[in-house]
Amino acid sequence: MIGGGALADRLGFRRALSIAYLILSFAYFLLGSLGSPWLAPLRNSVPLVALVAFVLVLPALGVALVKPCVVGTTARASKENVRSVGYSIYYTLVNVGSTAGPLLASWAQEHGRVENVFRIAALSVFLMLFVVLLFFNTGVAPVGLFPSWLQEAVRLQPMSPTIEAMRGLAAGGPVLWPLLQAGVWAVGLVAVFAPTAVRGYRAAAEAGCR
């Protein structure tokens, strides 16, 4: 945890949190794939104890980065008189997750294999990585202030066109092109997630009618 805090201070909280979620999603995916056929060459070439130890250490590294980032962000972003409220919100969300997690894991195991529990965890953490990346946008700072390798991603991510359109409407500036980009993102996200949501609601409704 101490090493994670030092690394988070050096990298910056948002960057460290992105790396932590990337490590965690990769680690959970590996945990759910240890018995998969595509991992057989690695299982045959590496001692099983060493492979399992490596896969189990990865989530610990990710968690060691997450908590310093969240605690440090809360400390920096909140005034001293409301800082305890920020920590309370954080730990309340932790408790909600620790309650909902086992319920989701039980459902996934009952409707599939135990490996699916880790794959769902990997998907959930990867979605959190996507949410963190949304904070790298032009509302936080102008594109030119981001590292050169990140500028194009900041310019094209979903929130930046929306922010630029609102800025153009409020202060005068380009509006049409940012609105078109935001519309494309909206249509794309609906096209990706709507079928999954419909199937989920339909399966839940059919299960409730039995």
C-alpha positions as CSV (number, residue, x, y, z in Angstrom):
1,M,0.0,0.0,0.0
2,I,2.9,2.4,0.8
3,G,4.5,1.6,-2.5
4,G,1.2,2.1,-4.3
5,G,0.7,5.5,-2.6
6,A,4.2,6.6,-3.7
7,L,3.7,5.5,-7.2
8,A,0.3,7.2,-7.4
9,D,1.9,10.5,-6.2
10,R,4.5,10.2,-8.9
11,L,2.2,9.3,-11.8
12,G,-0.8,11.4,-10.7
13,F,-4.1,10.0,-9.4
14,R,-6.0,9.7,-12.6
15,R,-3.1,8.0,-14.5
16,A,-2.4,5.7,-11.6
17,L,-6.1,4.8,-11.2
18,S,-6.3,4.0,-14.9
19,I,-3.2,1.7,-14.6
20,A,-4.7,0.0,-11.5
21,Y,-8.0,-0.8,-13.3
22,L,-6.1,-2.1,-16.3
23,I,-4.0,-4.4,-14.0
24,L,-7.1,-5.6,-12.2
25,S,-9.2,-6.3,-15.3
26,F,-6.2,-8.3,-16.8
27,A,-5.7,-10.1,-13.5
28,Y,-9.3,-11.1,-13.0
29,F,-9.5,-12.3,-16.7
30,L,-6.4,-14.5,-16.1
31,L,-8.0,-15.9,-12.9
32,G,-11.0,-16.9,-14.9
33,S,-9.0,-18.4,-17.7
34,L,-6.4,-20.5,-15.9
35,G,-8.1,-23.7,-17.1
36,S,-8.9,-22.5,-20.6
37,P,-7.4,-24.4,-23.5
38,W,-5.7,-21.3,-25.0
39,L,-3.6,-21.0,-21.8
40,A,-2.4,-24.6,-22.0
41,P,1.0,-23.8,-23.6
42,L,1.7,-21.4,-20.7
43,R,0.5,-23.9,-18.1
44,N,2.8,-26.6,-19.6
45,S,5.9,-24.4,-19.7
46,V,5.6,-22.6,-16.3
47,P,5.4,-24.3,-12.9
48,L,1.8,-24.2,-11.8
49,V,2.7,-22.7,-8.4
50,A,4.6,-19.9,-10.0
51,L,1.8,-19.2,-12.5
52,V,-0.9,-19.1,-9.8
53,A,1.3,-17.0,-7.5
54,F,1.8,-14.5,-10.3
55,V,-1.9,-14.3,-11.1
56,L,-2.8,-13.8,-7.5
57,V,-0.2,-11.1,-6.9
58,L,-1.6,-9.0,-9.8
59,P,-4.9,-8.1,-8.1
60,A,-3.0,-7.1,-5.0
61,L,-0.9,-4.7,-7.0
62,G,-4.0,-3.2,-8.6
63,V,-5.7,-2.7,-5.2
64,A,-2.6,-1.2,-3.8
65,L,-2.9,1.6,-6.4
66,V,-6.7,2.1,-6.2
67,K,-7.0,3.0,-2.5
68,P,-4.3,5.7,-2.4
69,C,-5.8,7.3,-5.5
70,V,-9.3,7.5,-4.1
71,V,-8.2,8.6,-0.6
72,G,-5.7,11.2,-2.1
73,T,-8.3,12.5,-4.5
74,T,-10.8,12.9,-1.7
75,A,-8.3,14.7,0.4
76,R,-7.3,17.1,-2.3
77,A,-10.7,17.8,-3.8
78,S,-12.7,18.4,-0.6
79,K,-12.4,21.1,2.1
80,E,-11.4,20.0,5.6
81,N,-14.8,20.6,7.1
82,V,-16.5,18.2,4.6
83,R,-13.6,15.8,4.1
84,S,-15.1,13.2,6.5
85,V,-18.3,13.2,4.3
86,G,-16.2,12.4,1.2
87,Y,-14.6,9.4,3.0
88,S,-18.0,8.3,4.3
89,I,-19.3,8.3,0.7
90,Y,-16.3,6.3,-0.4
91,Y,-16.7,3.6,2.3
92,T,-20.4,3.5,1.8
93,L,-19.9,2.6,-1.9
94,V,-17.3,0.0,-0.9
95,N,-19.9,-1.6,1.4
96,V,-22.5,-1.5,-1.3
97,G,-20.1,-3.2,-3.7
98,S,-19.1,-5.8,-1.1
99,T,-22.8,-6.6,-0.6
100,A,-23.8,-6.7,-4.2
101,G,-20.6,-8.5,-5.4
102,P,-21.3,-11.9,-3.7
103,L,-24.9,-11.8,-4.9
104,L,-23.8,-11.3,-8.5
105,A,-21.1,-13.9,-8.1
106,S,-23.7,-16.4,-6.8
107,W,-26.0,-15.7,-9.7
108,A,-23.2,-16.1,-12.2
109,Q,-22.1,-19.4,-10.7
110,E,-25.6,-20.8,-10.7
111,H,-26.2,-19.8,-14.3
112,G,-22.8,-20.9,-15.6
113,R,-19.3,-21.9,-14.4
114,V,-17.3,-20.4,-11.6
115,E,-14.9,-19.0,-14.1
116,N,-17.6,-16.6,-15.2
117,V,-17.4,-14.9,-11.8
118,F,-13.9,-13.7,-12.5
119,R,-14.8,-12.8,-16.1
120,I,-17.7,-10.6,-14.9
121,A,-15.3,-9.0,-12.4
122,A,-12.8,-8.3,-15.2
123,L,-15.5,-6.7,-17.3
124,S,-16.8,-4.6,-14.4
125,V,-13.3,-3.3,-13.7
126,F,-12.7,-2.6,-17.4
127,L,-15.9,-0.5,-17.4
128,M,-14.5,1.4,-14.4
129,L,-11.3,2.0,-16.4
130,F,-13.5,3.5,-19.2
131,V,-15.3,5.7,-16.7
132,V,-11.9,7.0,-15.4
133,L,-10.7,7.7,-19.0
134,L,-13.8,9.9,-19.4
135,F,-12.3,12.4,-16.9
136,F,-9.5,13.0,-19.4
137,N,-11.5,15.6,-21.3
138,T,-11.4,19.2,-22.5
139,G,-13.5,20.3,-19.6
140,V,-10.6,19.5,-17.2
141,A,-7.9,21.3,-19.2
142,P,-7.3,22.3,-22.8
143,V,-6.1,19.5,-25.1
144,G,-2.7,21.1,-25.5
145,L,-2.0,20.7,-21.8
146,F,-2.3,16.9,-22.0
147,P,0.7,14.7,-23.1
148,S,1.1,14.6,-26.8
149,W,0.4,10.8,-27.0
150,L,-2.9,11.4,-25.1
151,Q,-4.2,14.5,-26.9
152,E,-6.0,12.7,-29.8
153,A,-7.7,10.3,-27.4
154,V,-8.8,13.3,-25.2
155,R,-10.1,15.1,-28.3
156,L,-12.2,12.1,-29.5
157,Q,-13.5,10.7,-26.3
158,P,-17.3,10.9,-25.7
159,M,-17.4,13.8,-23.2
160,S,-15.1,16.2,-25.0
161,P,-17.4,16.9,-28.0
162,T,-20.3,17.5,-25.7
163,I,-18.2,19.9,-23.6
164,E,-17.0,21.7,-26.7
165,A,-20.6,22.1,-28.0
166,M,-21.7,23.6,-24.7
167,R,-18.7,25.9,-24.6
168,G,-19.5,27.0,-28.2
169,L,-23.1,27.7,-27.3
170,A,-22.2,29.6,-24.1
171,A,-19.1,31.6,-25.3
172,G,-19.4,31.5,-29.0
173,G,-17.4,29.1,-31.2
174,P,-17.8,25.9,-33.2
175,V,-21.0,24.1,-32.4
176,L,-22.1,21.9,-35.4
177,W,-19.1,19.6,-35.6
178,P,-18.9,18.9,-31.8
179,L,-22.7,18.2,-31.8
180,L,-22.3,15.8,-34.7
181,Q,-19.4,14.0,-32.8
182,A,-21.5,13.8,-29.7
183,G,-24.5,12.4,-31.7
184,V,-22.3,9.7,-33.3
185,W,-21.1,8.7,-29.8
186,A,-24.6,8.6,-28.5
187,V,-25.9,6.4,-31.4
188,G,-22.8,4.1,-31.1
189,L,-23.2,3.6,-27.3
190,V,-26.9,2.9,-27.7
191,A,-26.2,0.4,-30.5
192,V,-23.7,-1.4,-28.4
193,F,-25.4,-1.6,-25.1
194,A,-29.2,-1.5,-25.9
195,P,-29.3,-5.2,-27.3
196,T,-27.5,-6.4,-24.1
197,A,-29.9,-4.5,-21.9
198,V,-32.9,-5.8,-23.7
199,R,-31.7,-9.4,-23.5
200,G,-31.0,-8.9,-19.8
201,Y,-34.5,-7.4,-19.0
202,R,-36.2,-10.1,-21.1
203,A,-34.3,-12.9,-19.3
204,A,-35.2,-11.4,-15.9
205,A,-38.8,-11.1,-16.9
206,E,-39.0,-14.7,-18.2
207,A,-37.3,-15.9,-15.0
208,G,-39.8,-13.9,-12.9
209,C,-42.8,-15.5,-14.7
210,R,-41.7,-19.1,-14.0
